[in-house]
Amino acid sequence: MKVPKGKYAWTVTVGEKGQFVIPKQAREIFDIHPGDTLILLADEKKGIAIPPKSSFARYMEQIFSDT
């Protein structure tokens, strides 16, 4: 299967405490460092997403807007 440029898939294992390690390649691509805060978005029908931190403010504005 040919993977489109800029698209990635990784697997992670969830530990006993519900934690998982973000793969090194993903951390490098998305500039994630120890101590960074990430946003976890979830929809029971669509699943879980962890958007890049550069999108944090935009997502927060959309989630908490009055409209």
N, CA, C and O of each residue as an XYZ file, in Angstrom:
268
protein
N       0.845     -1.177      0.000
C       0.000      0.000      0.000
C       0.888      1.238      0.000
O       1.802      1.353      0.816
N       0.620      2.150     -0.908
C       1.375      3.392     -0.974
C       0.785      4.393      0.016
O      -0.422      4.636      0.029
N       1.647      4.962      0.834
C       1.218      5.940      1.833
C       1.420      7.342      1.268
O       2.521      7.669      0.823
N       0.375      8.181      1.276
C       0.508      9.542      0.772
C       1.529     10.337      1.585
O       1.674     10.137      2.791
N       2.231     11.238      0.906
C       3.216     12.081      1.576
C       2.544     12.887      2.690
O       1.462     13.448      2.512
N       3.204     12.927      3.825
C       2.693     13.680      4.958
C       1.690     12.931      5.813
O       1.179     13.479      6.790
N       1.400     11.686      5.461
C       0.462     10.868      6.239
C       1.259      9.800      6.984
O       2.198      9.229      6.430
N       0.893      9.529      8.229
C       1.640      8.587      9.064
C       0.674      7.731      9.867
O      -0.475      8.113     10.094
N       1.148      6.583     10.288
C       0.395      5.724     11.203
C       1.401      5.039     12.112
O       2.421      4.528     11.651
N       1.108      5.031     13.402
C       1.959      4.365     14.379
C       1.072      3.538     15.286
O      -0.135      3.764     15.365
N       1.664      2.596     15.960
C       0.949      1.881     17.007
C       1.629      2.206     18.332
O       2.836      2.440     18.384
N       0.843      2.218     19.391
C       1.373      2.434     20.737
C       0.722      1.414     21.655
O      -0.362      0.907     21.366
N       1.383      1.121     22.753
C       0.846      0.206     23.749
C       0.484      1.003     24.994
O       1.283      1.795     25.491
N      -0.715      0.788     25.485
C      -1.173      1.475     26.695
C      -0.736      0.657     27.904
O      -1.008     -0.540     27.991
N      -0.055      1.320     28.834
C       0.425      0.664     30.040
C      -0.658      0.552     31.099
O      -1.790      0.990     30.895
N      -0.301     -0.036     32.227
C      -1.242     -0.269     33.325
C      -1.876      1.014     33.846
O      -3.019      0.993     34.302
N      -1.154      2.127     33.786
C      -1.666      3.405     34.277
C      -2.389      4.199     33.191
O      -2.736      5.361     33.403
N      -2.620      3.583     32.028
C      -3.313      4.271     30.942
C      -2.405      5.180     30.136
O      -2.894      5.994     29.353
N      -1.100      5.064     30.307
C      -0.152      5.919     29.607
C       0.384      5.219     28.356
O       0.421      3.991     28.280
N       0.794      6.021     27.390
C       1.490      5.477     26.222
C       2.586      6.446     25.808
O       2.547      7.630     26.143
N       3.549      5.935     25.086
C       4.670      6.735     24.612
C       4.407      7.143     23.169
O       4.091      6.305     22.324
N       4.539      8.425     22.897
C       4.415      8.911     21.522
C       5.698      8.527     20.794
O       6.788      8.852     21.264
N       5.590      7.843     19.658
C       6.794      7.407     18.945
C       7.736      8.567     18.622
O       7.297      9.688     18.361
N       9.025      8.280     18.646
C      10.058      9.295     18.422
C       9.828     10.055     17.120
O       9.912     11.283     17.099
N       9.540      9.343     16.041
C       9.331     10.003     14.756
C       8.173     11.005     14.847
O       8.261     12.100     14.292
N       7.104     10.640     15.534
C       5.963     11.546     15.694
C       6.357     12.766     16.520
O       5.978     13.890     16.190
N       7.120     12.548     17.599
C       7.564     13.679     18.428
C       8.425     14.639     17.621
O       8.313     15.855     17.772
N       9.272     14.103     16.776
C      10.142     14.957     15.953
C       9.335     15.723     14.911
O       9.538     16.924     14.735
N       8.433     15.050     14.225
C       7.636     15.689     13.179
C       6.776     16.808     13.752
O       6.652     17.875     13.151
N       6.177     16.558     14.929
C       5.245     17.523     15.506
C       5.855     18.373     16.611
O       5.141     19.065     17.337
N       7.183     18.320     16.735
C       7.921     19.181     17.671
C       7.392     19.057     19.103
O       7.124     20.060     19.765
N       7.245     17.814     19.568
C       6.755     17.537     20.912
C       7.945     17.236     21.813
O       8.798     16.412     21.482
N       7.992     17.919     22.965
C       9.122     17.772     23.890
C       8.619     17.438     25.295
O       7.460     17.703     25.615
N       9.484     16.857     26.140
C       9.089     16.572     27.521
C       8.553     17.838     28.192
O       9.136     18.915     28.062
N       7.460     17.698     28.895
C       6.853     18.837     29.583
C       5.814     19.584     28.761
O       5.079     20.411     29.300
N       5.740     19.303     27.459
C       4.727     19.955     26.626
C       3.334     19.513     27.048
O       3.145     18.400     27.538
N       2.371     20.389     26.855
C       0.977     20.059     27.104
C       0.306     19.793     25.764
O       0.446     20.577     24.825
N      -0.419     18.688     25.680
C      -1.134     18.334     24.460
C      -2.621     18.360     24.729
O      -3.057     18.222     25.872
N      -3.400     18.537     23.677
C      -4.846     18.478     23.804
C      -5.297     17.143     23.216
O      -4.824     16.729     22.158
N      -6.194     16.492     23.895
C      -6.739     15.218     23.454
C      -8.211     15.446     23.140
O      -8.992     15.776     24.033
N      -8.596     15.272     21.881
C      -9.980     15.445     21.465
C     -10.582     14.069     21.250
O      -9.917     13.176     20.726
N     -11.825     13.890     21.647
C     -12.444     12.575     21.508
C     -13.904     12.682     21.110
O     -14.612     13.604     21.516
N     -14.333     11.736     20.321
C     -15.715     11.587     19.914
C     -15.998     10.092     19.973
O     -15.282      9.301     19.358
N     -17.030      9.699     20.702
C     -17.306      8.281     20.877
C     -17.511      7.540     19.560
O     -17.257      6.337     19.487
N     -17.963      8.226     18.530
C     -18.194      7.581     17.233
C     -16.996      7.683     16.288
O     -16.773      6.791     15.469
N     -16.220      8.773     16.400
C     -15.119      9.003     15.466
C     -13.755      8.638     16.021
O     -12.818      8.430     15.250
N     -13.617      8.555     17.340
C     -12.341      8.179     17.936
C     -11.631      9.325     18.623
O     -12.239     10.335     18.978
N     -10.322      9.148     18.806
C      -9.487     10.093     19.546
C      -8.496     10.751     18.591
O      -7.971     10.107     17.683
N      -8.250     12.027     18.805
C      -7.261     12.760     18.003
C      -6.391     13.590     18.935
O      -6.869     14.138     19.928
N      -5.125     13.674     18.606
C      -4.186     14.532     19.323
C      -3.601     15.485     18.281
O      -2.605     15.158     17.635
N      -4.208     16.656     18.113
C      -3.731     17.590     17.091
C      -2.404     18.239     17.499
O      -2.061     18.258     18.681
N      -1.659     18.768     16.527
C      -0.399     19.446     16.849
C      -0.642     20.640     17.773
O      -1.687     21.288     17.714
N       0.344     20.915     18.624
C       0.164     21.994     19.598
C      -0.034     23.350     18.945
O      -0.601     24.249     19.565
N       0.415     23.520     17.715
C       0.214     24.794     17.022
C      -1.271     25.052     16.765
O      -1.659     26.193     16.512
N      -2.099     24.020     16.825
C      -3.531     24.154     16.597
C      -4.323     24.374     17.879
O      -5.532     24.602     17.823
N      -3.669     24.312     19.022
C      -4.344     24.345     20.323
C      -5.289     25.532     20.456
O      -6.464     25.344     20.769
N      -4.810     26.736     20.227
C      -5.628     27.937     20.412
C      -6.842     27.920     19.488
O      -7.942     28.290     19.899
N      -6.650     27.498     18.257
C      -7.753     27.462     17.297
C      -8.831     26.482     17.750
O     -10.020     26.795     17.689
N      -8.420     25.295     18.206
C      -9.394     24.305     18.678
C     -10.119     24.791     19.930
O     -11.332     24.616     20.052
N      -9.398     25.391     20.845
C     -10.027     25.898     22.060
C     -11.067     26.956     21.719
O     -12.148     26.981     22.308
N     -10.746     27.820     20.780
C     -11.683     28.862     20.375
C     -12.943     28.242     19.775
O     -14.050     28.694     20.065
N     -12.787     27.214     18.942
C     -13.928     26.564     18.326
C     -14.768     25.811     19.349
O     -15.997     25.850     19.291
N     -14.125     25.137     20.273
C     -14.836     24.331     21.260
C     -15.648     25.207     22.206
O     -16.790     24.884     22.532
N     -15.051     26.326     22.649
C     -15.696     27.155     23.660
C     -16.375     28.406     23.137
O     -16.738     29.281     23.923
N     -16.554     28.508     21.832
C     -17.212     29.692     21.288
C     -18.702     29.652     21.636
O     -19.276     28.585     21.853
N     -19.303     30.820     21.683
C     -20.726     30.934     22.031
C     -21.642     30.625     20.860
O     -22.849     30.477     21.050
N     -21.108     30.525     19.674
C     -21.956     30.307     18.500
C     -22.125     28.853     18.188
O     -22.812     28.503     17.228
